Structures are given as C-alpha cells and as structure tokens.
Amino acid sequence: MRIEKITKKKQKKNKPCTTCVGLTKEQIDFLDDISKCCGCSGGKKLSRAAIMRVLIGVVMLEELDFTAKTIKNKEQLKEKLIEAFREYK
C-alpha cells in the first residue's frame, strides 16, 4: 500500500512517457534541421522529441477528424494530414 501511494505521488499528469519510434536518416535530419533553425533564429533549440510532441498535438486538435472511421490506411492518413496542414494556414 505504501509503495502504491509513493508511486502515485511521483506521477505527474502530463509527464511524457518514453516510446521508441523508428525513423529514417532523412527524417532524423529533417527534425535536426528544424531544431537548428529554432536555435539559430534567436529561439530555444528544440529536441526531436519536443518537435514530435508538437506535431502530434496539432494532429490531435479537435477540429481535425482523425478517427478509425475516416482513416483506413497509411495513404489516407497522409492525404488527411496534407489537407489539414493546408487548411491550418
């Protein structure tokens, strides 16, 4: 019981969980370029994980309809993302 209480106290609501994502060299270079651009333009250099969290956060916006009903495969996901980012501008 005591261990359970301590564990619950240490957990934070929005604390990021660790996950492993396999990316190509090109995708990693893309994230690194974004990170460097942020740092060079007077802002704070962002980590790859921070950039990924922002991208996922945009996709999770309520206005976007990303559900199993609307997306059946990788191509449909890609098309929906392109459409959503065009409308987001």
Gaussian input, Z-matrix of N, CA and C with variables (Angstrom, degrees):
# hf/3-21g

backbone

0 1
 N
 C     1     B1
 C     2     B2     1     A1
 N     3     B3     2     A2     1     D1
 C     4     B4     3     A3     2     D2
 C     5     B5     4     A4     3     D3
 N     6     B6     5     A5     4     D4
 C     7     B7     6     A6     5     D5
 C     8     B8     7     A7     6     D6
 N     9     B9     8     A8     7     D7
 C    10    B10     9     A9     8     D8
 C    11    B11    10    A10     9     D9
 N    12    B12    11    A11    10    D10
 C    13    B13    12    A12    11    D11
 C    14    B14    13    A13    12    D12
 N    15    B15    14    A14    13    D13
 C    16    B16    15    A15    14    D14
 C    17    B17    16    A16    15    D15
 N    18    B18    17    A17    16    D16
 C    19    B19    18    A18    17    D17
 C    20    B20    19    A19    18    D18
 N    21    B21    20    A20    19    D19
 C    22    B22    21    A21    20    D20
 C    23    B23    22    A22    21    D21
 N    24    B24    23    A23    22    D22
 C    25    B25    24    A24    23    D23
 C    26    B26    25    A25    24    D24
 N    27    B27    26    A26    25    D25
 C    28    B28    27    A27    26    D26
 C    29    B29    28    A28    27    D27
 N    30    B30    29    A29    28    D28
 C    31    B31    30    A30    29    D29
 C    32    B32    31    A31    30    D30
 N    33    B33    32    A32    31    D31
 C    34    B34    33    A33    32    D32
 C    35    B35    34    A34    33    D33
 N    36    B36    35    A35    34    D34
 C    37    B37    36    A36    35    D35
 C    38    B38    37    A37    36    D36
 N    39    B39    38    A38    37    D37
 C    40    B40    39    A39    38    D38
 C    41    B41    40    A40    39    D39
 N    42    B42    41    A41    40    D40
 C    43    B43    42    A42    41    D41
 C    44    B44    43    A43    42    D42
 N    45    B45    44    A44    43    D43
 C    46    B46    45    A45    44    D44
 C    47    B47    46    A46    45    D45
 N    48    B48    47    A47    46    D46
 C    49    B49    48    A48    47    D47
 C    50    B50    49    A49    48    D48
 N    51    B51    50    A50    49    D49
 C    52    B52    51    A51    50    D50
 C    53    B53    52    A52    51    D51
 N    54    B54    53    A53    52    D52
 C    55    B55    54    A54    53    D53
 C    56    B56    55    A55    54    D54
 N    57    B57    56    A56    55    D55
 C    58    B58    57    A57    56    D56
 C    59    B59    58    A58    57    D57
 N    60    B60    59    A59    58    D58
 C    61    B61    60    A60    59    D59
 C    62    B62    61    A61    60    D60
 N    63    B63    62    A62    61    D61
 C    64    B64    63    A63    62    D62
 C    65    B65    64    A64    63    D63
 N    66    B66    65    A65    64    D64
 C    67    B67    66    A66    65    D65
 C    68    B68    67    A67    66    D66
 N    69    B69    68    A68    67    D67
 C    70    B70    69    A69    68    D68
 C    71    B71    70    A70    69    D69
 N    72    B72    71    A71    70    D70
 C    73    B73    72    A72    71    D71
 C    74    B74    73    A73    72    D72
 N    75    B75    74    A74    73    D73
 C    76    B76    75    A75    74    D74
 C    77    B77    76    A76    75    D75
 N    78    B78    77    A77    76    D76
 C    79    B79    78    A78    77    D77
 C    80    B80    79    A79    78    D78
 N    81    B81    80    A80    79    D79
 C    82    B82    81    A81    80    D80
 C    83    B83    82    A82    81    D81
 N    84    B84    83    A83    82    D82
 C    85    B85    84    A84    83    D83
 C    86    B86    85    A85    84    D84
 N    87    B87    86    A86    85    D85
 C    88    B88    87    A87    86    D86
 C    89    B89    88    A88    87    D87
 N    90    B90    89    A89    88    D88
 C    91    B91    90    A90    89    D89
 C    92    B92    91    A91    90    D90
 N    93    B93    92    A92    91    D91
 C    94    B94    93    A93    92    D92
 C    95    B95    94    A94    93    D93
 N    96    B96    95    A95    94    D94
 C    97    B97    96    A96    95    D95
 C    98    B98    97    A97    96    D96
 N    99    B99    98    A98    97    D97
 C   100   B100    99    A99    98    D98
 C   101   B101   100   A100    99    D99
 N   102   B102   101   A101   100   D100
 C   103   B103   102   A102   101   D101
 C   104   B104   103   A103   102   D102
 N   105   B105   104   A104   103   D103
 C   106   B106   105   A105   104   D104
 C   107   B107   106   A106   105   D105
 N   108   B108   107   A107   106   D106
 C   109   B109   108   A108   107   D107
 C   110   B110   109   A109   108   D108
 N   111   B111   110   A110   109   D109
 C   112   B112   111   A111   110   D110
 C   113   B113   112   A112   111   D111
 N   114   B114   113   A113   112   D112
 C   115   B115   114   A114   113   D113
 C   116   B116   115   A115   114   D114
 N   117   B117   116   A116   115   D115
 C   118   B118   117   A117   116   D116
 C   119   B119   118   A118   117   D117
 N   120   B120   119   A119   118   D118
 C   121   B121   120   A120   119   D119
 C   122   B122   121   A121   120   D120
 N   123   B123   122   A122   121   D121
 C   124   B124   123   A123   122   D122
 C   125   B125   124   A124   123   D123
 N   126   B126   125   A125   124   D124
 C   127   B127   126   A126   125   D125
 C   128   B128   127   A127   126   D126
 N   129   B129   128   A128   127   D127
 C   130   B130   129   A129   128   D128
 C   131   B131   130   A130   129   D129
 N   132   B132   131   A131   130   D130
 C   133   B133   132   A132   131   D131
 C   134   B134   133   A133   132   D132
 N   135   B135   134   A134   133   D133
 C   136   B136   135   A135   134   D134
 C   137   B137   136   A136   135   D135
 N   138   B138   137   A137   136   D136
 C   139   B139   138   A138   137   D137
 C   140   B140   139   A139   138   D138
 N   141   B141   140   A140   139   D139
 C   142   B142   141   A141   140   D140
 C   143   B143   142   A142   141   D141
 N   144   B144   143   A143   142   D142
 C   145   B145   144   A144   143   D143
 C   146   B146   145   A145   144   D144
 N   147   B147   146   A146   145   D145
 C   148   B148   147   A147   146   D146
 C   149   B149   148   A148   147   D147
 N   150   B150   149   A149   148   D148
 C   151   B151   150   A150   149   D149
 C   152   B152   151   A151   150   D150
 N   153   B153   152   A152   151   D151
 C   154   B154   153   A153   152   D152
 C   155   B155   154   A154   153   D153
 N   156   B156   155   A155   154   D154
 C   157   B157   156   A156   155   D155
 C   158   B158   157   A157   156   D156
 N   159   B159   158   A158   157   D157
 C   160   B160   159   A159   158   D158
 C   161   B161   160   A160   159   D159
 N   162   B162   161   A161   160   D160
 C   163   B163   162   A162   161   D161
 C   164   B164   163   A163   162   D162
 N   165   B165   164   A164   163   D163
 C   166   B166   165   A165   164   D164
 C   167   B167   166   A166   165   D165
 N   168   B168   167   A167   166   D166
 C   169   B169   168   A168   167   D167
 C   170   B170   169   A169   168   D168
 N   171   B171   170   A170   169   D169
 C   172   B172   171   A171   170   D170
 C   173   B173   172   A172   171   D171
 N   174   B174   173   A173   172   D172
 C   175   B175   174   A174   173   D173
 C   176   B176   175   A175   174   D174
 N   177   B177   176   A176   175   D175
 C   178   B178   177   A177   176   D176
 C   179   B179   178   A178   177   D177
 N   180   B180   179   A179   178   D178
 C   181   B181   180   A180   179   D179
 C   182   B182   181   A181   180   D180
 N   183   B183   182   A182   181   D181
 C   184   B184   183   A183   182   D182
 C   185   B185   184   A184   183   D183
 N   186   B186   185   A185   184   D184
 C   187   B187   186   A186   185   D185
 C   188   B188   187   A187   186   D186
 N   189   B189   188   A188   187   D187
 C   190   B190   189   A189   188   D188
 C   191   B191   190   A190   189   D189
 N   192   B192   191   A191   190   D190
 C   193   B193   192   A192   191   D191
 C   194   B194   193   A193   192   D192
 N   195   B195   194   A194   193   D193
 C   196   B196   195   A195   194   D194
 C   197   B197   196   A196   195   D195
 N   198   B198   197   A197   196   D196
 C   199   B199   198   A198   197   D197
 C   200   B200   199   A199   198   D198
 N   201   B201   200   A200   199   D199
 C   202   B202   201   A201   200   D200
 C   203   B203   202   A202   201   D201
 N   204   B204   203   A203   202   D202
 C   205   B205   204   A204   203   D203
 C   206   B206   205   A205   204   D204
 N   207   B207   206   A206   205   D205
 C   208   B208   207   A207   206   D206
 C   209   B209   208   A208   207   D207
 N   210   B210   209   A209   208   D208
 C   211   B211   210   A210   209   D209
 C   212   B212   211   A211   210   D210
 N   213   B213   212   A212   211   D211
 C   214   B214   213   A213   212   D212
 C   215   B215   214   A214   213   D213
 N   216   B216   215   A215   214   D214
 C   217   B217   216   A216   215   D215
 C   218   B218   217   A217   216   D216
 N   219   B219   218   A218   217   D217
 C   220   B220   219   A219   218   D218
 C   221   B221   220   A220   219   D219
 N   222   B222   221   A221   220   D220
 C   223   B223   222   A222   221   D221
 C   224   B224   223   A223   222   D222
 N   225   B225   224   A224   223   D223
 C   226   B226   225   A225   224   D224
 C   227   B227   226   A226   225   D225
 N   228   B228   227   A227   226   D226
 C   229   B229   228   A228   227   D227
 C   230   B230   229   A229   228   D228
 N   231   B231   230   A230   229   D229
 C   232   B232   231   A231   230   D230
 C   233   B233   232   A232   231   D231
 N   234   B234   233   A233   232   D232
 C   235   B235   234   A234   233   D233
 C   236   B236   235   A235   234   D234
 N   237   B237   236   A236   235   D235
 C   238   B238   237   A237   236   D236
 C   239   B239   238   A238   237   D237
 N   240   B240   239   A239   238   D238
 C   241   B241   240   A240   239   D239
 C   242   B242   241   A241   240   D240
 N   243   B243   242   A242   241   D241
 C   244   B244   243   A243   242   D242
 C   245   B245   244   A244   243   D243
 N   246   B246   245   A245   244   D244
 C   247   B247   246   A246   245   D245
 C   248   B248   247   A247   246   D246
 N   249   B249   248   A248   247   D247
 C   250   B250   249   A249   248   D248
 C   251   B251   250   A250   249   D249
 N   252   B252   251   A251   250   D250
 C   253   B253   252   A252   251   D251
 C   254   B254   253   A253   252   D252
 N   255   B255   254   A254   253   D253
 C   256   B256   255   A255   254   D254
 C   257   B257   256   A256   255   D255
 N   258   B258   257   A257   256   D256
 C   259   B259   258   A258   257   D257
 C   260   B260   259   A259   258   D258
 N   261   B261   260   A260   259   D259
 C   262   B262   261   A261   260   D260
 C   263   B263   262   A262   261   D261
 N   264   B264   263   A263   262   D262
 C   265   B265   264   A264   263   D263
 C   266   B266   265   A265   264   D264

   B1=1.4461
   B2=1.5237
   B3=1.3227
   B4=1.4600
   B5=1.5298
   B6=1.3301
   B7=1.4608
   B8=1.5200
   B9=1.3038
   B10=1.4528
   B11=1.5264
   B12=1.3380
   B13=1.4619
   B14=1.5228
   B15=1.3273
   B16=1.4641
   B17=1.5232
   B18=1.3113
   B19=1.4618
   B20=1.5198
   B21=1.3178
   B22=1.4630
   B23=1.5193
   B24=1.3312
   B25=1.4563
   B26=1.5275
   B27=1.3115
   B28=1.4619
   B29=1.5188
   B30=1.3302
   B31=1.4577
   B32=1.5217
   B33=1.3196
   B34=1.4481
   B35=1.5167
   B36=1.3275
   B37=1.4545
   B38=1.5270
   B39=1.3067
   B40=1.4654
   B41=1.5199
   B42=1.3114
   B43=1.4608
   B44=1.5262
   B45=1.3394
   B46=1.4654
   B47=1.5244
   B48=1.3003
   B49=1.4586
   B50=1.5205
   B51=1.2781
   B52=1.4569
   B53=1.5194
   B54=1.3224
   B55=1.4553
   B56=1.5260
   B57=1.2873
   B58=1.4602
   B59=1.5237
   B60=1.3186
   B61=1.4586
   B62=1.5184
   B63=1.3111
   B64=1.4588
   B65=1.5215
   B66=1.3198
   B67=1.4609
   B68=1.5213
   B69=1.3170
   B70=1.4627
   B71=1.5302
   B72=1.3142
   B73=1.4688
   B74=1.5212
   B75=1.3253
   B76=1.4683
   B77=1.5389
   B78=1.3262
   B79=1.4615
   B80=1.5278
   B81=1.3287
   B82=1.4649
   B83=1.5235
   B84=1.3273
   B85=1.4650
   B86=1.5293
   B87=1.3310
   B88=1.4646
   B89=1.5323
   B90=1.3431
   B91=1.4655
   B92=1.5248
   B93=1.3251
   B94=1.4649
   B95=1.5235
   B96=1.3292
   B97=1.4692
   B98=1.5221
   B99=1.3315
   B100=1.4674
   B101=1.5234
   B102=1.3225
   B103=1.4575
   B104=1.5224
   B105=1.3248
   B106=1.4653
   B107=1.5172
   B108=1.3327
   B109=1.4689
   B110=1.5216
   B111=1.3156
   B112=1.4679
   B113=1.5191
   B114=1.3093
   B115=1.4617
   B116=1.5161
   B117=1.3252
   B118=1.4589
   B119=1.5218
   B120=1.3246
   B121=1.4620
   B122=1.5266
   B123=1.3289
   B124=1.4524
   B125=1.5095
   B126=1.3123
   B127=1.4655
   B128=1.5099
   B129=1.3122
   B130=1.4533
   B131=1.5188
   B132=1.3272
   B133=1.4520
   B134=1.5262
   B135=1.3218
   B136=1.4632
   B137=1.5160
   B138=1.3172
   B139=1.4620
   B140=1.5256
   B141=1.3163
   B142=1.4641
   B143=1.5264
   B144=1.3249
   B145=1.4703
   B146=1.5228
   B147=1.3343
   B148=1.4661
   B149=1.5294
   B150=1.3224
   B151=1.4701
   B152=1.5236
   B153=1.3218
   B154=1.4648
   B155=1.5252
   B156=1.3462
   B157=1.4664
   B158=1.5268
   B159=1.3384
   B160=1.4666
   B161=1.5256
   B162=1.3258
   B163=1.4691
   B164=1.5294
   B165=1.3207
   B166=1.4621
   B167=1.5229
   B168=1.3227
   B169=1.4625
   B170=1.5111
   B171=1.3394
   B172=1.4693
   B173=1.5204
   B174=1.3049
   B175=1.4658
   B176=1.5318
   B177=1.3206
   B178=1.4531
   B179=1.5338
   B180=1.3304
   B181=1.4690
   B182=1.5200
   B183=1.3043
   B184=1.4566
   B185=1.5244
   B186=1.3246
   B187=1.4557
   B188=1.5279
   B189=1.2991
   B190=1.4513
   B191=1.5234
   B192=1.3135
   B193=1.4627
   B194=1.5295
   B195=1.3312
   B196=1.4556
   B197=1.5181
   B198=1.3155
   B199=1.4546
   B200=1.5198
   B201=1.3052
   B202=1.4697
   B203=1.5236
   B204=1.3221
   B205=1.4620
   B206=1.5241
   B207=1.3267
   B208=1.4659
   B209=1.5184
   B210=1.3172
   B211=1.4622
   B212=1.5226
   B213=1.3229
   B214=1.4688
   B215=1.5257
   B216=1.3541
   B217=1.4637
   B218=1.5215
   B219=1.3242
   B220=1.4610
   B221=1.5298
   B222=1.3189
   B223=1.4678
   B224=1.5255
   B225=1.3341
   B226=1.4676
   B227=1.5265
   B228=1.3321
   B229=1.4629
   B230=1.5237
   B231=1.3186
   B232=1.4642
   B233=1.5194
   B234=1.3349
   B235=1.4675
   B236=1.5261
   B237=1.3397
   B238=1.4629
   B239=1.5239
   B240=1.3346
   B241=1.4608
   B242=1.5356
   B243=1.3192
   B244=1.4645
   B245=1.5247
   B246=1.3118
   B247=1.4672
   B248=1.5297
   B249=1.3133
   B250=1.4687
   B251=1.5253
   B252=1.3313
   B253=1.4658
   B254=1.5162
   B255=1.3200
   B256=1.4661
   B257=1.5238
   B258=1.3240
   B259=1.4660
   B260=1.5263
   B261=1.3181
   B262=1.4697
   B263=1.5173
   B264=1.3324
   B265=1.4748
   B266=1.4830
   A1=110.88
   A2=116.81
   A3=120.53
   A4=110.75
   A5=118.87
   A6=122.59
   A7=110.17
   A8=117.04
   A9=121.50
   A10=110.90
   A11=117.62
   A12=122.04
   A13=110.86
   A14=116.77
   A15=121.24
   A16=110.20
   A17=117.94
   A18=121.94
   A19=110.65
   A20=117.82
   A21=121.52
   A22=111.36
   A23=117.91
   A24=121.24
   A25=111.25
   A26=116.94
   A27=121.01
   A28=112.89
   A29=117.56
   A30=120.67
   A31=110.11
   A32=116.15
   A33=121.42
   A34=108.16
   A35=115.84
   A36=120.53
   A37=113.09
   A38=118.23
   A39=121.61
   A40=112.96
   A41=116.37
   A42=119.63
   A43=108.74
   A44=117.77
   A45=120.26
   A46=111.82
   A47=115.75
   A48=122.13
   A49=108.05
   A50=117.04
   A51=121.05
   A52=110.02
   A53=115.18
   A54=121.44
   A55=108.17
   A56=115.91
   A57=120.54
   A58=109.10
   A59=116.29
   A60=121.60
   A61=107.81
   A62=116.16
   A63=120.52
   A64=110.34
   A65=116.92
   A66=122.32
   A67=109.88
   A68=114.80
   A69=119.41
   A70=109.16
   A71=116.44
   A72=121.45
   A73=109.71
   A74=116.80
   A75=121.54
   A76=111.12
   A77=117.17
   A78=121.06
   A79=111.22
   A80=116.37
   A81=120.33
   A82=110.21
   A83=117.40
   A84=121.38
   A85=110.93
   A86=116.64
   A87=121.41
   A88=110.37
   A89=116.71
   A90=120.54
   A91=111.40
   A92=116.78
   A93=120.79
   A94=111.35
   A95=117.43
   A96=121.17
   A97=111.23
   A98=116.87
   A99=120.51
   A100=109.41
   A101=116.20
   A102=121.33
   A103=111.34
   A104=116.84
   A105=121.07
   A106=111.29
   A107=117.32
   A108=121.23
   A109=110.84
   A110=117.05
   A111=120.74
   A112=110.37
   A113=116.57
   A114=120.84
   A115=112.93
   A116=116.82
   A117=121.28
   A118=112.80
   A119=117.49
   A120=120.10
   A121=112.11
   A122=116.41
   A123=120.67
   A124=113.84
   A125=117.48
   A126=120.98
   A127=110.86
   A128=114.48
   A129=120.74
   A130=109.55
   A131=116.73
   A132=121.03
   A133=109.05
   A134=116.13
   A135=120.94
   A136=110.70
   A137=115.87
   A138=120.14
   A139=109.16
   A140=116.40
   A141=120.54
   A142=110.13
   A143=115.79
   A144=120.42
   A145=111.07
   A146=117.46
   A147=120.81
   A148=110.75
   A149=116.88
   A150=121.15
   A151=109.96
   A152=117.10
   A153=120.99
   A154=111.23
   A155=117.59
   A156=120.41
   A157=110.87
   A158=117.30
   A159=120.84
   A160=110.18
   A161=117.29
   A162=120.53
   A163=111.39
   A164=116.92
   A165=120.50
   A166=110.23
   A167=116.75
   A168=120.75
   A169=112.44
   A170=116.57
   A171=120.67
   A172=110.09
   A173=117.01
   A174=121.15
   A175=110.56
   A176=117.24
   A177=120.73
   A178=113.83
   A179=118.03
   A180=120.06
   A181=109.99
   A182=115.81
   A183=120.40
   A184=113.29
   A185=117.44
   A186=120.17
   A187=112.26
   A188=117.38
   A189=121.45
   A190=109.49
   A191=115.98
   A192=120.30
   A193=110.08
   A194=115.70
   A195=120.93
   A196=108.50
   A197=115.98
   A198=121.42
   A199=109.80
   A200=115.53
   A201=120.39
   A202=110.79
   A203=116.79
   A204=120.47
   A205=112.08
   A206=116.60
   A207=119.92
   A208=113.68
   A209=117.66
   A210=120.78
   A211=109.27
   A212=115.27
   A213=120.19
   A214=113.21
   A215=117.10
   A216=119.29
   A217=110.34
   A218=115.69
   A219=122.50
   A220=112.04
   A221=117.59
   A222=121.19
   A223=111.51
   A224=116.97
   A225=119.70
   A226=110.81
   A227=117.07
   A228=120.76
   A229=110.23
   A230=116.38
   A231=121.32
   A232=110.62
   A233=117.32
   A234=121.51
   A235=111.10
   A236=117.44
   A237=121.13
   A238=111.16
   A239=117.19
   A240=120.70
   A241=111.17
   A242=116.84
   A243=120.70
   A244=110.09
   A245=116.35
   A246=121.85
   A247=110.92
   A248=116.70
   A249=121.46
   A250=111.38
   A251=117.53
   A252=119.67
   A253=111.79
   A254=118.37
   A255=120.78
   A256=110.79
   A257=116.77
   A258=121.31
   A259=111.52
   A260=117.51
   A261=122.87
   A262=111.80
   A263=116.97
   A264=121.12
   A265=107.89
   D1=-45.07
   D2=-179.11
   D3=-62.01
   D4=-42.90
   D5=179.30
   D6=-60.86
   D7=-40.96
   D8=-179.85
   D9=-62.23
   D10=-41.85
   D11=179.44
   D12=-64.43
   D13=-44.37
   D14=179.48
   D15=-62.77
   D16=-44.16
   D17=-179.72
   D18=-61.20
   D19=-44.82
   D20=-179.74
   D21=-64.19
   D22=-36.56
   D23=179.54
   D24=-66.50
   D25=-37.37
   D26=-176.57
   D27=-74.94
   D28=-23.05
   D29=-178.36
   D30=-73.14
   D31=133.57
   D32=175.94
   D33=-104.13
   D34=150.17
   D35=-175.77
   D36=-59.19
   D37=-51.68
   D38=-175.02
   D39=-106.01
   D40=23.06
   D41=178.81
   D42=-66.71
   D43=126.67
   D44=-179.37
   D45=-63.82
   D46=139.31
   D47=173.24
   D48=-93.32
   D49=153.30
   D50=-179.82
   D51=-88.41
   D52=134.62
   D53=174.73
   D54=-141.65
   D55=155.40
   D56=-179.06
   D57=-108.10
   D58=129.01
   D59=179.97
   D60=-125.02
   D61=127.59
   D62=177.96
   D63=-83.95
   D64=116.08
   D65=179.73
   D66=-118.98
   D67=152.08
   D68=176.08
   D69=-77.72
   D70=165.23
   D71=177.39
   D72=-58.87
   D73=-40.22
   D74=179.68
   D75=-62.30
   D76=-41.00
   D77=179.59
   D78=-67.77
   D79=-39.60
   D80=177.81
   D81=-65.56
   D82=-42.35
   D83=177.25
   D84=-60.74
   D85=-39.44
   D86=178.11
   D87=-60.47
   D88=-47.60
   D89=178.49
   D90=-63.18
   D91=-39.93
   D92=178.16
   D93=-64.32
   D94=-38.46
   D95=177.67
   D96=-63.21
   D97=-42.93
   D98=177.22
   D99=-61.32
   D100=-44.31
   D101=-179.75
   D102=-59.84
   D103=-46.12
   D104=-179.49
   D105=-65.64
   D106=-39.82
   D107=179.38
   D108=-61.56
   D109=-40.59
   D110=178.70
   D111=-63.15
   D112=-42.54
   D113=-179.38
   D114=-70.36
   D115=-37.97
   D116=-177.47
   D117=-74.88
   D118=-25.89
   D119=-177.01
   D120=-88.61
   D121=18.24
   D122=175.45
   D123=94.33
   D124=-5.18
   D125=179.16
   D126=-92.58
   D127=-171.19
   D128=178.74
   D129=-88.82
   D130=136.96
   D131=177.32
   D132=-66.13
   D133=128.49
   D134=-178.55
   D135=-96.87
   D136=145.23
   D137=176.23
   D138=-78.01
   D139=162.96
   D140=176.12
   D141=-58.87
   D142=-41.63
   D143=-178.83
   D144=-62.96
   D145=-40.80
   D146=179.31
   D147=-63.70
   D148=-41.02
   D149=178.46
   D150=-63.44
   D151=-44.33
   D152=178.85
   D153=-62.86
   D154=-39.69
   D155=178.97
   D156=-63.22
   D157=-39.36
   D158=178.36
   D159=-65.58
   D160=-45.96
   D161=179.52
   D162=-59.85
   D163=-43.63
   D164=178.88
   D165=-67.18
   D166=-37.20
   D167=177.49
   D168=-60.38
   D169=-39.55
   D170=177.71
   D171=-64.05
   D172=-42.94
   D173=179.59
   D174=-64.99
   D175=-30.84
   D176=-177.84
   D177=-80.86
   D178=-2.27
   D179=178.64
   D180=-55.61
   D181=141.42
   D182=-176.09
   D183=-63.10
   D184=-28.93
   D185=-177.99
   D186=-67.40
   D187=-23.29
   D188=-179.09
   D189=-88.02
   D190=136.38
   D191=-176.76
   D192=-99.83
   D193=80.29
   D194=178.78
   D195=-108.10
   D196=90.46
   D197=179.84
   D198=-133.11
   D199=169.27
   D200=177.61
   D201=-63.34
   D202=-24.61
   D203=179.17
   D204=-71.38
   D205=-31.61
   D206=-175.82
   D207=-100.15
   D208=-15.69
   D209=-176.79
   D210=-126.96
   D211=120.64
   D212=-177.85
   D213=-110.51
   D214=-21.05
   D215=-178.00
   D216=-154.42
   D217=178.85
   D218=-176.63
   D219=-62.00
   D220=-39.27
   D221=-179.74
   D222=-65.54
   D223=-41.91
   D224=177.82
   D225=-64.88
   D226=-38.11
   D227=176.90
   D228=-61.73
   D229=-45.91
   D230=179.50
   D231=-59.49
   D232=-46.75
   D233=179.91
   D234=-61.81
   D235=-42.84
   D236=179.67
   D237=-64.40
   D238=-39.57
   D239=179.28
   D240=-65.50
   D241=-45.14
   D242=179.03
   D243=-60.83
   D244=-45.27
   D245=178.64
   D246=-61.21
   D247=-44.38
   D248=-178.43
   D249=-65.49
   D250=-42.66
   D251=-179.93
   D252=-68.81
   D253=-32.59
   D254=175.65
   D255=-65.98
   D256=-42.29
   D257=179.67
   D258=-71.19
   D259=-28.36
   D260=-176.47
   D261=-66.72
   D262=-28.86
   D263=-178.49
   D264=-59.98

